[in-house]
Amino acid sequence: MNIQTQDVSETRKSLVASFDAAEIAAEHKAVLGEFIKVVRIPGFRAGKAPVAMVAKRHAKEILEEFRKRVVTKAYRSAIDESKFEVVSVINVEEGEINADAEATITVIVDVQPEFELPDYEGIPTMTESTDASDQEVEKTIEAMRAERADFKVAERAAGKGDYVKMSYEGAVEGQPILEIAPDKQVYGKVPQTWEEVDGANEGLIPGLGKNLDGLSVGDKKDVNVSFPADFEAVPALAGKEAVYAIEVLEVRERVLPEIDEEFLKAHQADDLDGLKTNVRNQIKMQKEGRNRSEQRRQVTEALISKVTVFAPESMVEGETQSVLRQFVDENMRRGVSAEKLEEDKEELYDNARKAATTRVQSQLILAKIAKKEEVKVDADDMNRFIYQQAMQSGQAPDKFVKELTKNRDQLRSIQQSILFNKTLDLLVSKSSVTEVAAQV
């Protein structure tokens, strides 16, 4: 057998295996001999039937097995001789495979790229101070109180932070929004809904909450609303000026709970000082988590900038589809319509492919570092993952394991993800750290 290797790209190879007629004939003879040993033909003991009779009666099965045997031998021999680490088989061109003639098999494969690892020890990373200021502690405690706030009817005009129950109906240049976007009734006409007065988080309709200050029960008002040019939730309203006729039905004020014994107990504290200590520790842990995430990002970007890695096309395309699904899911959760997604599909795909290429490059580098540093995924790593996932999904760990063992691809993906995370943590531990002032 003669094997030739051709470069299709940096990571895609064409392996051409050529057999002479004698090799093909020997392979066919071997397959025929195996069939003679096992097939049963009436009137003959096993293995004693005439060769011509076996060949005629089982011609189709023999041909299929013979061709499969030749292709498999070509593939395995080509891989063994080339020493490539195959990522995936892209295509197999069998050509003509007959019992007494030469044959050529072409196998197109994606292979692991070859590259030298850069120096990965002492990569510069920046972190922010994890100390919690008194102001941060107070702000967090106020947020904790707000979570347990009560809302009581207010016999007065609405003010900042209050909640107003109201009805509204919108129109654009006199045309009801219900006609413009009939499938988005919530933007057209609602008999009653709640809106925070001048809240930090904007409501469903841009700027509506900022026009409620000073209104009382029974008040009616026309509110001008400008929809952004990129208003993805309702493309038909993008860039339009609308008028909403509103009527106030009720005003409620936020009443924060006292920091009393019940409140302290609910937050595992004996007194106010204990509560502040708990909050301070929580803030510190949150900042430490953000620092770790940021260091991992910095290390990943540094590695990619230090070495040129050609990502195999099949790996990039597979990762692109995964990223694209995430993009679509995120956009749909934000209320982006299917029509808008279809309109922007080329841009979405391009962005997904860029992200996927970077992700594959980082994975290839991390995998090579993991091999050099002998980073392994052990039973403790898997047990921690299983426990965390079971807790998040509300499943019993043993049930989660049972489901996981049914999907080997998912199991391998999880093991790979754990390996990359452990390797990143190792690189962060070896990085050179500079602490900078926290961004305000």
C-alpha positions as CSV (number, residue, x, y, z in Angstrom):
1,M,0.0,0.0,0.0
2,N,1.2,3.5,-0.9
3,I,0.1,6.4,1.3
4,Q,0.4,10.1,0.3
5,T,-0.5,13.0,2.5
6,Q,-1.6,16.4,1.1
7,D,-2.3,19.6,3.0
8,V,-5.8,21.0,2.4
9,S,-5.2,23.6,5.1
10,E,-3.1,24.0,8.3
11,T,-5.4,21.5,10.1
12,R,-7.1,19.6,7.3
13,K,-5.3,16.8,5.5
14,S,-6.0,14.6,2.5
15,L,-4.7,11.0,3.1
16,V,-4.6,9.0,-0.2
17,A,-4.1,5.2,0.2
18,S,-3.4,3.3,-3.0
19,F,-3.6,-0.5,-3.2
20,D,-2.2,-2.6,-6.0
21,A,-4.4,-5.4,-7.5
22,A,-2.6,-8.1,-5.6
23,E,-3.4,-6.5,-2.2
24,I,-7.0,-6.0,-3.2
25,A,-7.3,-9.6,-4.3
26,A,-5.8,-10.9,-1.1
27,E,-8.3,-8.8,0.9
28,H,-11.2,-10.2,-1.1
29,K,-9.9,-13.7,-0.7
30,A,-9.7,-13.3,3.1
31,V,-13.3,-12.0,3.3
32,L,-14.6,-14.8,1.1
33,G,-12.7,-17.4,3.2
34,E,-14.4,-16.1,6.3
35,F,-17.8,-16.3,4.8
36,I,-17.2,-19.9,3.7
37,K,-16.4,-20.8,7.3
38,V,-19.7,-19.5,8.7
39,V,-22.4,-19.5,6.1
40,R,-24.8,-22.5,6.0
41,I,-26.0,-23.9,2.6
42,P,-28.4,-26.8,2.5
43,G,-26.7,-30.1,1.6
44,F,-23.3,-29.0,2.8
45,R,-21.6,-29.0,6.2
46,A,-20.3,-25.7,7.6
47,G,-17.2,-24.7,5.8
48,K,-17.6,-27.3,3.0
49,A,-19.8,-25.5,0.5
50,P,-18.2,-24.8,-2.9
51,V,-16.5,-21.4,-3.1
52,A,-18.4,-20.4,-6.3
53,M,-21.7,-21.2,-4.6
54,V,-21.0,-19.1,-1.5
55,A,-19.7,-16.3,-3.7
56,K,-22.8,-16.3,-5.8
57,R,-25.4,-16.6,-3.0
58,H,-23.8,-14.1,-0.7
59,A,-22.3,-11.7,-3.3
60,K,-23.9,-8.6,-1.9
61,E,-22.9,-9.2,1.7
62,I,-19.4,-10.3,0.7
63,L,-19.0,-7.1,-1.5
64,E,-20.1,-4.9,1.4
65,E,-17.8,-6.5,3.9
66,F,-14.9,-6.5,1.4
67,R,-15.3,-2.8,0.6
68,K,-15.7,-1.9,4.3
69,R,-12.5,-3.9,5.1
70,V,-10.5,-2.1,2.4
71,V,-11.7,1.4,3.5
72,T,-11.0,0.6,7.2
73,K,-7.5,-0.7,6.4
74,A,-6.8,2.4,4.2
75,Y,-7.9,4.8,7.0
76,R,-6.0,3.0,9.8
77,S,-2.8,2.6,7.8
78,A,-2.9,6.2,6.7
79,I,-3.4,7.5,10.3
80,D,-0.7,5.2,11.6
81,E,1.8,6.2,9.0
82,S,1.1,9.9,9.1
83,K,1.1,10.1,13.0
84,F,-1.7,12.7,12.8
85,E,-3.9,13.2,15.9
86,V,-7.3,13.1,14.1
87,V,-10.0,15.4,15.4
88,S,-12.7,14.2,13.0
89,V,-13.2,12.5,9.7
90,I,-14.6,14.9,7.1
91,N,-15.1,12.7,4.1
92,V,-14.2,9.3,2.7
93,E,-13.9,8.9,-1.1
94,E,-13.9,5.2,-1.9
95,G,-13.8,5.3,-5.6
96,E,-14.0,1.9,-7.4
97,I,-13.2,-1.1,-5.2
98,N,-13.3,-4.4,-7.2
99,A,-11.9,-7.8,-6.3
100,D,-9.1,-7.9,-8.9
101,A,-8.2,-4.3,-9.6
102,E,-6.2,-1.4,-8.1
103,A,-8.0,0.9,-5.7
104,T,-7.5,4.3,-4.3
105,I,-9.1,5.5,-1.1
106,T,-9.0,9.2,-0.1
107,V,-9.8,10.2,3.5
108,I,-10.2,13.9,4.4
109,V,-9.5,14.5,8.1
110,D,-9.2,17.5,10.5
111,V,-6.2,17.1,12.8
112,Q,-4.9,18.7,15.9
113,P,-2.7,21.7,15.0
114,E,1.0,21.7,15.9
115,F,2.2,24.7,17.9
116,E,4.8,25.4,20.6
117,L,3.4,26.5,24.0
118,P,4.4,30.0,25.0
119,D,5.8,30.8,28.5
120,Y,2.6,30.6,30.6
121,E,4.1,31.2,34.1
122,G,3.9,34.7,35.5
123,I,1.3,36.0,33.1
124,P,0.4,39.5,34.4
125,T,-3.1,39.8,35.9
126,M,-4.8,42.6,37.6
127,T,-7.2,42.3,40.5
128,E,-9.3,44.8,42.6
129,S,-9.3,45.1,46.3
130,T,-11.7,42.8,48.0
131,D,-12.2,45.0,51.0
132,A,-15.8,46.1,51.6
133,S,-16.4,49.8,52.5
134,D,-18.9,50.9,55.1
135,Q,-20.9,52.5,52.3
136,E,-21.1,49.1,50.4
137,V,-22.2,47.3,53.5
138,E,-24.9,49.9,54.2
139,K,-26.1,49.8,50.6
140,T,-26.3,46.0,50.7
141,I,-28.3,46.0,54.0
142,E,-30.7,48.5,52.5
143,A,-31.1,46.2,49.5
144,M,-31.8,43.3,51.9
145,R,-34.5,45.4,53.5
146,A,-35.9,46.3,50.1
147,E,-36.3,42.6,49.3
148,R,-38.6,42.2,52.4
149,A,-40.4,45.5,51.9
150,D,-44.1,45.8,52.2
151,F,-46.2,48.0,49.9
152,K,-49.0,49.9,51.5
153,V,-51.7,52.1,49.9
154,A,-50.6,55.7,49.9
155,E,-53.3,58.4,50.2
156,R,-51.2,61.0,48.3
157,A,-49.5,61.8,45.0
158,A,-47.0,59.3,43.7
159,G,-43.3,60.0,44.4
160,K,-40.0,58.4,43.4
161,G,-39.8,54.7,44.5
162,D,-43.6,54.3,44.8
163,Y,-45.5,51.8,42.7
164,V,-48.5,53.0,40.6
165,K,-51.2,50.7,39.4
166,M,-52.5,52.2,36.1
167,S,-54.2,51.5,32.8
168,Y,-52.7,52.7,29.5
169,E,-53.4,52.7,25.7
170,G,-50.8,53.7,23.2
171,A,-50.9,55.1,19.7
172,V,-48.5,56.2,17.0
173,E,-49.7,59.2,14.9
174,G,-53.2,58.4,16.0
175,Q,-53.0,54.7,15.0
176,P,-53.5,52.4,17.9
177,I,-50.4,50.3,18.7
178,L,-52.8,47.3,19.0
179,E,-53.2,47.6,15.2
180,I,-49.5,48.2,14.6
181,A,-48.3,45.2,16.7
182,P,-51.4,43.0,17.3
183,D,-49.3,40.2,18.6
184,K,-47.7,42.4,21.3
185,Q,-50.8,43.5,23.2
186,V,-48.9,44.5,26.3
187,Y,-47.3,47.4,24.4
188,G,-50.7,48.5,23.0
189,K,-53.4,48.5,25.7
190,V,-53.4,47.2,29.2
191,P,-56.4,47.5,31.7
192,Q,-54.1,47.5,34.7
193,T,-50.4,47.0,35.5
194,W,-47.8,48.2,38.0
195,E,-45.0,50.6,37.3
196,E,-42.3,52.0,39.6
197,V,-42.1,55.8,39.7
198,D,-38.7,56.9,38.3
199,G,-37.1,53.5,39.1
200,A,-33.5,52.5,38.5
201,N,-34.7,49.7,36.2
202,E,-36.7,50.9,33.2
203,G,-40.0,49.2,32.7
204,L,-41.5,47.5,29.6
205,I,-42.2,50.8,27.9
206,P,-39.2,53.2,27.7
207,G,-39.6,56.3,29.9
208,L,-43.1,55.6,31.1
209,G,-42.1,55.4,34.8
210,K,-40.4,58.7,34.7
211,N,-43.7,60.5,33.9
212,L,-45.7,59.2,36.9
213,D,-44.2,61.5,39.6
214,G,-46.8,63.7,41.2
215,L,-49.8,61.8,39.9
216,S,-52.7,60.8,42.2
217,V,-55.5,58.2,42.0
218,G,-57.9,59.2,39.2
219,D,-55.4,61.4,37.3
220,K,-55.2,61.0,33.6
221,K,-52.3,62.0,31.4
222,D,-50.9,61.7,27.9
223,V,-47.3,60.6,28.0
224,N,-44.9,60.9,25.1
225,V,-42.7,57.9,24.6
226,S,-39.7,57.6,22.2
227,F,-38.9,54.0,21.2
228,P,-35.1,53.5,20.4
229,A,-34.1,52.8,16.8
230,D,-32.9,49.4,17.9
231,F,-36.0,48.4,19.9
232,E,-35.8,44.7,19.3
233,A,-38.8,43.7,21.5
234,V,-41.2,45.2,18.9
235,P,-39.4,46.1,15.6
236,A,-42.6,47.8,14.3
237,L,-42.2,50.4,17.0
238,A,-38.4,50.9,16.6
239,G,-37.6,54.6,16.2
240,K,-41.3,55.7,16.6
241,E,-42.8,58.4,18.7
242,A,-45.9,57.2,20.6
243,V,-48.4,58.8,22.9
244,Y,-49.8,56.7,25.9
245,A,-53.0,57.7,27.5
246,I,-52.7,56.6,31.2
247,E,-55.0,56.6,34.2
248,V,-53.8,56.1,37.8
249,L,-55.8,53.5,39.6
250,E,-53.8,53.2,42.8
251,V,-50.6,54.4,44.5
252,R,-48.5,52.2,46.9
253,E,-45.4,53.2,48.9
254,R,-42.6,50.9,49.8
255,V,-42.3,50.4,53.6
256,L,-38.9,48.9,54.6
257,P,-38.9,46.5,57.5
258,E,-37.1,47.4,60.8
259,I,-33.8,45.7,61.5
260,D,-35.3,43.9,64.5
261,E,-34.8,40.4,66.0
262,E,-36.9,38.8,63.3
263,F,-34.9,40.5,60.5
264,L,-31.6,39.6,62.1
265,K,-32.6,36.0,62.6
266,A,-33.6,35.7,59.0
267,H,-30.1,36.7,58.0
268,Q,-28.3,34.5,60.5
269,A,-27.1,37.4,62.8
270,D,-27.5,38.1,66.5
271,D,-27.2,41.8,66.3
272,L,-26.5,44.7,63.9
273,D,-22.7,44.3,64.2
274,G,-23.0,40.6,63.4
275,L,-25.2,41.4,60.4
276,K,-22.6,43.9,59.1
277,T,-19.8,41.3,59.6
278,N,-21.8,38.8,57.6
279,V,-22.5,41.3,54.8
280,R,-18.9,42.4,54.7
281,N,-17.7,38.8,54.3
282,Q,-20.3,38.2,51.6
283,I,-19.1,41.2,49.6
284,K,-15.5,40.1,50.0
285,M,-16.4,36.6,48.6
286,Q,-18.3,38.2,45.7
287,K,-15.3,40.4,44.9
288,E,-12.9,37.4,45.1
289,G,-15.2,35.5,42.7
290,R,-15.2,38.5,40.2
291,N,-11.4,38.7,40.5
292,R,-11.0,35.0,39.7
293,S,-13.2,35.3,36.7
294,E,-11.4,38.4,35.5
295,Q,-8.0,36.7,36.0
296,R,-9.1,33.7,34.0
297,R,-10.2,36.0,31.2
298,Q,-6.9,37.9,31.3
299,V,-4.9,34.7,31.3
300,T,-6.9,33.3,28.3
301,E,-6.5,36.4,26.3
302,A,-2.7,36.5,27.1
303,L,-2.2,32.9,25.9
304,I,-4.1,33.5,22.6
305,S,-2.0,36.6,22.0
306,K,1.3,34.7,22.6
307,V,0.8,31.9,20.1
308,T,-0.7,31.3,16.7
309,V,-3.1,28.4,16.8
310,F,-4.9,27.3,13.7
311,A,-8.3,26.0,14.9
312,P,-9.6,22.9,13.0
313,E,-12.6,23.9,10.9
314,S,-14.8,21.1,12.2
315,M,-14.2,22.1,15.8
316,V,-14.9,25.8,15.0
317,E,-18.1,24.9,13.1
318,G,-19.4,22.7,16.0
319,E,-18.6,25.4,18.6
320,T,-20.2,28.0,16.3
321,Q,-23.5,26.2,16.4
322,S,-23.3,25.9,20.2
323,V,-22.6,29.6,20.6
324,L,-25.2,30.5,18.0
325,R,-27.9,28.6,20.0
326,Q,-26.8,30.6,23.1
327,F,-27.1,33.9,21.2
328,V,-30.6,33.0,19.9
329,D,-31.8,31.9,23.4
330,E,-30.5,35.1,25.0
331,N,-32.1,37.3,22.4
332,M,-35.4,35.4,22.6
333,R,-35.4,35.8,26.4
334,R,-34.9,39.6,25.8
335,G,-38.1,39.6,23.7
336,V,-36.4,39.7,20.2
337,S,-38.8,38.5,17.6
338,A,-38.1,35.5,15.3
339,E,-38.4,37.9,12.3
340,K,-35.7,40.1,13.7
341,L,-33.4,37.1,14.4
342,E,-33.9,36.0,10.8
343,E,-33.1,39.5,9.5
344,D,-29.9,39.5,11.6
345,K,-28.9,35.9,11.1
346,E,-25.7,36.7,9.1
347,E,-24.5,39.1,11.7
348,L,-25.4,36.6,14.5
349,Y,-23.5,33.8,12.7
350,D,-20.4,35.9,12.1
351,N,-20.3,37.0,15.8
352,A,-20.9,33.4,16.9
353,R,-18.1,32.2,14.6
354,K,-15.6,34.7,16.0
355,A,-16.4,33.8,19.5
356,A,-16.2,30.1,18.7
357,T,-12.8,30.4,17.0
358,T,-11.4,32.1,20.1
359,R,-13.0,29.5,22.3
360,V,-11.5,26.6,20.3
361,Q,-8.0,28.2,20.2
362,S,-8.1,28.6,24.0
363,Q,-9.2,25.0,24.5
364,L,-6.4,23.7,22.3
365,I,-3.8,25.7,24.3
366,L,-5.3,24.7,27.6
367,A,-5.4,21.0,26.6
368,K,-1.7,21.1,25.7
369,I,-0.8,22.8,29.0
370,A,-3.0,20.3,30.9
371,K,-1.0,17.4,29.3
372,K,2.3,19.0,30.1
373,E,1.4,19.8,33.7
374,E,-0.3,16.4,34.1
375,V,-3.6,18.0,35.1
376,K,-6.2,15.2,35.6
377,V,-10.0,15.0,36.2
378,D,-10.4,12.7,39.2
379,A,-13.4,11.2,41.1
380,D,-13.5,14.1,43.5
381,D,-13.8,16.6,40.7
382,M,-16.7,14.7,39.2
383,N,-18.4,14.2,42.5
384,R,-18.2,18.0,43.2
385,F,-19.7,18.7,39.8
386,I,-22.5,16.2,40.2
387,Y,-23.4,17.5,43.6
388,Q,-23.5,21.1,42.4
389,Q,-25.6,20.3,39.3
390,A,-27.9,18.1,41.3
391,M,-28.5,20.9,43.8
392,Q,-29.1,23.5,41.1
393,S,-31.6,21.2,39.2
394,G,-33.3,19.9,42.4
395,Q,-32.4,16.3,41.4
396,A,-31.1,13.6,43.7
397,P,-27.3,13.1,42.9
398,D,-27.8,9.4,42.1
399,K,-30.6,10.2,39.6
400,F,-28.4,12.9,38.0
401,V,-25.6,10.3,37.6
402,K,-27.9,7.8,36.1
403,E,-29.1,10.3,33.5
404,L,-25.5,11.4,32.8
405,T,-24.2,7.9,32.2
406,K,-26.7,7.5,29.4
407,N,-25.1,10.3,27.4
408,R,-21.4,9.6,26.8
409,D,-20.9,12.7,24.7
410,Q,-22.2,14.9,27.5
411,L,-20.0,13.1,30.0
412,R,-16.9,13.7,27.9
413,S,-17.9,17.3,27.4
414,I,-18.2,17.8,31.2
415,Q,-14.9,16.1,31.9
416,Q,-13.2,18.3,29.3
417,S,-14.8,21.5,30.8
418,I,-13.6,20.5,34.3
419,L,-10.1,19.9,32.9
420,F,-10.0,23.3,31.2
421,N,-11.2,25.0,34.5
422,K,-8.6,23.2,36.6
423,T,-5.9,24.2,34.1
424,L,-7.0,27.8,34.1
425,D,-7.0,27.8,37.9
426,L,-3.4,26.5,37.8
427,L,-2.4,29.3,35.4
428,V,-4.0,31.9,37.6
429,S,-2.1,30.6,40.6
430,K,1.1,31.0,38.6
431,S,0.3,34.5,37.4
432,S,1.8,37.7,38.5
433,V,-0.8,39.7,40.3
434,T,-1.1,43.5,40.6
435,E,-3.9,45.0,42.7
436,V,-5.6,48.1,41.4
437,A,-8.1,50.5,42.8
438,A,-11.7,49.3,42.4
439,Q,-13.7,50.8,39.6
440,V,-16.4,53.1,41.0
